[in-house]
């Protein structure tokens, strides 16, 4: 999808990004960029992870927010700032505004995870919950800005924000000069635009790929000349954005190889892989790059690939659900239904066989009412923990040999 640079001046330049790096140095963490040997072996690429989930607010968004705030006039600082965000931009603005003594108001849509709302309030910003989407939250934020004279800090469609986010590429190429590819999550496009400008200026032959969730593919659709149609409930709410910034899209068309699409199930798998292998927590948007690479490994085989783990602000209940669903997918948790006559000792017999195979029983439910089986029969539902799917097959065989009919109840 890349094409030669056009004659028109870009929204930002390498000099803007280098200036931003100087401004924010010391106030934003220079996060590690480390090779994952296990994930490299699994994917066939030489995989490098940029741990932006290690920032104080657990997201790269601090970079652009701080760069913007540091360029406000004294009058603008006194008036205060306002932003709309589903969480990470909100935290970046709230944290650094608080550090700099700038009053901050954040408008957040109703879909925002509770953990992000709580964190923004804890950082000292005033939070207004408004609208079902970022578009509706933005409308409210603009109205409040006009009413109170606040400076609007856009999450992605602002040259200062783009330049701040671009500092990520400067760091990654300084830390790992041999990178061949960058894989970058795309919401409104500020991150990929800023990083693309910096990376292409420093290493023109480097390939840059964006990643969008399958429900919000606005950049992909526009880059491929398709009508834009997005929407739905995504685990990657940080990149669930309906609109792409105009300058961001222009830069992507010129500098980005293509935009990959990550399926919801693949994003879940990537979250689980990062927890289990790298012992690091990522939200859906933060894991999208790994999800895309794991789904299309041949594109990146034997290449040095840098992936931005853009954020780690995931609701703990959601994380627990994702991890448990991962165990189900891997065959390490399963629901077994044992059919038997309703006679004394049947539960003990089934439990004994299960224990003898080395399978652990997590939950047991006797089902006598909500079943189509005979009134003289019963269903015993076991939630069990096994080594893998082969272990479950061994269990089913053992139950059958013991005279107990059993089946695995697959999730819907």
Beta strands, then each sheet from edge to edge (+ up, - down):
strand 1: 33-35
strand 2: 46-51
strand 3: 81-84
strand 4: 104-108
strand 5: 126-129
strand 6: 151-152
strand 7: 181-185
strand 8: 207-213
strand 9: 258-262
strand 10: 304-309
strand 11: 333-341
strand 12: 360-367
strand 13: 377-385
strand 14: 405-408
sheet 1: 1+ 2- 10- 7- 8- 9-
sheet 2: 5+ 4+ 3+ 6+
sheet 3: 12+ 13- 11+ 14-
end
